[in-house]
Amino acid sequence: MRILFAGANDWANIAHEAARSINVVAPHTARVWVQNKHPYGYLEGDLHPEEAWRDRQDLLILVNSGDGDYVSMDRIVGQLGLTPDAFVALHVGSAYRHDPTKYEEEDAARGALLRVVGCSLLRFALGGPLEPITIPFYPAHGRAMAHPADRSDELLVSHSPSTRLTKGTRTILAACENVDVIEAVSHRACLERRSKSNVFVCQMCPRIGGIGVSAIEALAQGCVVLADIRHVRPEVFARLVPPPIIHVESEENLRVELERLADADVRRDLQALSRKWSLDNTAAQPVGRYWLAQITKRLDAL
């Protein structure tokens, strides 16, 4: 079996990291082709489908890169001269949030083998004609685990918004002025800066209310993670172990939790829990096995 992730963008690096995880479990299976580079320099460009991979005659599964741009996906597949045997829909961004009905219809028309939907977006997909599964947790790759969080006595808080408006940065700074706000730096620099903290506030945006890549990476680094996760439905955890993320949805709520985390013993216990959960659930092998198991299960049912 071959798996190709394709689209215009891989905003959260999910396609690349999922492909790498799949290849750890089943070498030479997955490839990625996206048109645009990531603005903050995530690992890209080393998973293009080489000629020998394209010429193989085994089953080809096409997966959208998650950005909702099916036109670019189709163009890439045509340029590569490939004919997919099955399609897997991956939805992780705002395009799906803005018009889930459009993608429900598009996925049905394409005969989607499987619909993989982000944690905070699953609420839009439930009850439709195509049963969704939630996205596997993002693999917290080696660079995140290689930058372990601070374990000193001092409470050190960080936050890395893509934009301050969409991540509720104003609320976070109102609750805690002493926050290292990491902005407009490379992915490597972000990990290095975050490793100097021991508590990470991912986002406090009611519109998002979900689990993002930054939160998963921070758990891998061993940070205590706080976020507004109000839209993560119980169905998300039907197959996945819930991450130890502390839910906060107001300035006062966040302030109270940070006061609790000022206790170094409490904080270190939670940091250890973050790291263990990440190693068990977001290392390459469990993520790769999850993708392959779900695709194989649907193929076997045909």
C-alpha positions in Angstrom: 0.0 0.0 0.0 1.1 3.6 -0.8 -0.3 6.7 0.9 0.0 10.2 -0.7 -0.8 13.3 1.3 -1.4 16.2 -1.2 -2.7 19.8 -1.2 -1.7 23.4 -1.3 -0.6 23.7 2.3 0.3 21.7 5.4 -0.3 24.5 7.9 0.2 22.5 11.0 2.7 20.1 9.6 0.2 17.3 10.2 0.6 15.6 6.8 4.4 15.5 7.0 4.5 14.2 10.5 1.7 11.6 9.9 3.6 10.4 6.9 6.9 10.1 8.8 5.0 8.1 11.5 3.5 5.8 9.0 6.9 5.2 7.5 8.4 4.3 10.9 5.8 1.4 11.1 5.8 0.6 7.4 8.8 1.9 5.6 8.5 3.6 2.1 4.7 3.7 2.4 3.8 7.4 2.7 4.8 10.5 0.7 3.8 14.2 0.8 3.4 16.8 -1.9 2.2 20.3 -0.9 2.7 23.4 -3.0 3.6 26.0 -0.4 6.3 26.0 2.3 5.3 26.5 5.9 5.9 30.1 7.0 7.7 29.1 10.2 10.0 26.5 8.7 8.5 23.2 9.8 10.3 20.1 8.4 9.3 19.8 4.7 10.5 18.8 1.3 12.1 15.5 2.1 9.0 13.3 1.5 8.3 14.0 -2.1 7.2 10.9 -4.1 10.2 9.8 -6.0 9.9 8.1 -9.4 10.4 4.6 -8.1 7.6 5.2 -5.6 5.3 6.6 -8.2 5.9 3.6 -10.5 4.9 1.0 -8.0 1.7 -0.9 -8.7 0.4 -1.5 -5.2 -2.8 0.2 -3.8 -2.6 4.0 -3.7 -4.5 5.9 -1.0 -4.9 9.7 -1.5 -5.2 11.9 1.6 -5.9 15.6 1.4 -3.2 17.6 3.3 -5.9 19.0 5.6 -6.3 22.5 4.2 -9.5 21.8 2.3 -8.0 22.8 -1.1 -9.2 19.8 -3.2 -8.5 21.7 -6.5 -4.7 21.8 -5.6 -4.8 18.2 -4.5 -6.3 17.1 -7.8 -3.8 19.2 -9.7 -0.9 17.6 -7.9 -2.1 14.1 -8.5 -2.6 14.8 -12.2 0.9 16.3 -12.5 2.4 13.2 -10.8 0.5 11.0 -13.2 -1.1 9.0 -10.4 -4.5 7.3 -10.2 -5.6 6.8 -6.6 -7.6 3.7 -5.6 -9.2 5.3 -2.6 -9.6 8.8 -1.0 -9.2 9.7 2.7 -10.6 13.2 3.7 -8.5 15.0 6.3 -10.0 18.1 7.9 -8.0 20.1 10.4 -8.4 23.8 9.6 -10.7 26.8 9.3 -11.9 25.9 5.8 -13.9 23.0 7.3 -15.1 25.0 10.2 -16.5 27.7 7.9 -18.5 25.3 5.6 -18.7 21.7 6.9 -21.7 20.9 4.7 -19.8 21.7 1.6 -17.1 19.2 2.5 -19.6 16.6 3.7 -21.1 16.7 0.2 -17.7 16.8 -1.6 -16.4 13.8 0.4 -19.5 11.8 -0.3 -19.2 12.6 -4.0 -15.6 11.4 -4.0 -16.6 8.2 -2.2 -14.4 8.9 0.8 -13.0 5.7 2.4 -12.5 7.5 5.6 -13.1 11.0 7.1 -10.4 12.1 9.6 -11.5 15.3 11.4 -9.7 17.5 13.9 -10.6 17.2 17.6 -12.3 20.6 17.9 -14.0 20.2 14.4 -15.6 16.8 15.1 -18.8 18.5 16.4 -19.5 19.6 12.9 -19.2 16.1 11.4 -21.2 14.1 13.8 -24.6 13.0 12.6 -23.8 13.3 8.9 -24.1 10.5 6.4 -20.3 9.7 6.5 -19.2 8.5 9.9 -16.0 10.4 10.9 -13.2 9.5 13.2 -11.1 12.0 15.1 -7.6 12.8 13.9 -4.9 10.8 15.6 -2.9 12.9 18.0 -0.2 14.8 16.1 3.2 13.0 16.4 5.4 15.0 18.7 8.5 14.5 16.7 12.0 14.2 17.9 12.8 17.9 17.9 10.0 18.5 20.5 11.0 15.7 22.7 14.7 16.7 22.4 13.9 20.1 24.0 12.7 19.2 27.5 10.9 21.8 29.6 12.4 23.6 32.6 12.0 21.8 35.9 13.2 24.5 38.3 11.3 25.8 41.3 10.1 29.0 39.5 6.8 29.1 37.6 7.7 30.0 34.0 4.8 30.5 31.5 5.0 30.6 27.7 2.5 31.1 24.9 3.1 30.9 21.1 0.2 32.4 19.2 0.0 32.2 15.4 -1.9 35.5 15.8 -2.8 37.1 19.1 -6.4 37.7 18.1 -7.2 34.1 17.2 -5.5 32.6 20.3 -6.9 34.9 23.0 -3.5 36.4 23.9 -5.1 39.4 25.6 -7.0 37.2 28.1 -3.8 35.3 28.8 -1.8 38.4 29.5 -4.5 39.8 31.6 -4.3 36.8 33.9 -0.5 36.6 34.0 1.7 39.5 32.9 4.9 37.5 33.1 4.5 35.4 30.0 7.0 34.7 27.3 5.0 35.3 24.2 6.8 33.5 21.3 6.0 35.0 18.0 7.3 35.1 14.4 10.2 32.7 14.9 11.2 29.4 13.3 9.8 26.2 14.6 13.2 25.3 16.1 13.5 28.6 17.9 9.9 28.2 19.2 10.8 24.8 20.7 14.0 26.2 22.2 12.2 29.2 23.8 9.3 27.0 25.1 11.8 24.7 26.7 12.8 27.5 29.1 9.2 27.4 30.5 7.4 24.8 32.4 3.8 25.9 31.8 2.3 26.5 28.4 -1.0 28.3 27.7 -1.9 27.2 24.2 -5.0 29.3 23.4 -8.1 30.8 25.1 -10.4 31.3 22.1 -14.0 30.1 22.5 -14.3 29.9 18.7 -11.4 27.4 18.6 -11.9 25.5 21.8 -9.7 22.6 20.8 -6.4 20.8 20.9 -3.7 22.2 18.6 -0.3 21.1 17.5 1.4 23.5 19.9 -0.3 21.9 22.8 0.7 18.5 21.7 4.3 19.6 21.2 4.4 21.3 24.6 3.2 18.1 26.3 6.0 16.2 24.5 8.5 18.7 25.9 7.1 18.1 29.4 5.2 21.3 30.0 1.9 21.6 31.9 -0.5 22.6 29.2 -3.6 24.8 29.7 -6.1 25.6 26.9 -9.8 26.3 26.2 -10.9 22.9 25.0 -14.7 23.4 25.3 -15.4 22.0 21.8 -13.6 18.7 22.3 -16.5 16.3 22.4 -16.5 13.0 24.4 -16.6 11.2 21.0 -13.1 12.4 20.3 -11.8 10.0 22.9 -13.6 6.9 21.8 -10.3 5.6 20.4 -7.8 8.0 21.8 -6.4 8.5 25.4 -7.3 12.0 26.6 -4.3 14.3 26.9 -3.6 15.8 30.3 -4.6 19.3 29.2 -6.1 21.6 31.9 -9.2 23.3 30.6 -9.5 27.0 31.2 -12.1 29.3 29.7 -11.9 32.6 31.5 -9.3 35.1 32.8 -10.2 34.2 36.4 -10.1 30.5 35.7 -6.6 30.8 34.2 -5.4 32.9 37.2 -6.6 30.3 39.7 -4.9 27.5 37.8 -1.6 29.4 37.5 -1.7 30.0 41.3 -2.1 26.3 41.8 0.8 25.5 39.5 3.1 27.9 41.4 3.6 25.0 43.7 6.7 23.3 42.3 5.8 19.8 43.5 2.3 20.0 41.9 3.8 21.3 38.7 6.5 18.7 38.4 4.0 15.9 38.9 1.9 17.2 36.1 5.0 17.7 33.9 5.9 14.1 34.4 2.3 13.1 33.4 2.6 15.3 30.2 5.8 13.6 29.2 4.5 10.1 29.8 1.3 10.6 28.0 3.2 12.0 25.0 5.6 9.1 24.8 2.7 6.6 25.0 0.4 8.4 22.5 2.3 10.8 20.2 5.5 9.0 19.4 5.9 7.9 15.8 4.9 4.3 16.3 1.5 4.7 18.0 0.5 7.4 15.6 1.6 5.5 12.5 -0.1 2.3 13.7 -3.4 4.3 14.2 -3.4 5.7 10.7 -2.6 2.3 9.1 -5.1 0.5 11.3 -8.0 2.8 10.4 -7.3 2.8 6.7 -6.9 -1.0 6.6 -10.1 -1.5 8.6 -12.1 0.5 6.1 -10.4 -1.3 3.1 -11.2 -4.7 4.6 -14.9 -3.6 5.0 -15.3 -2.9 1.2 
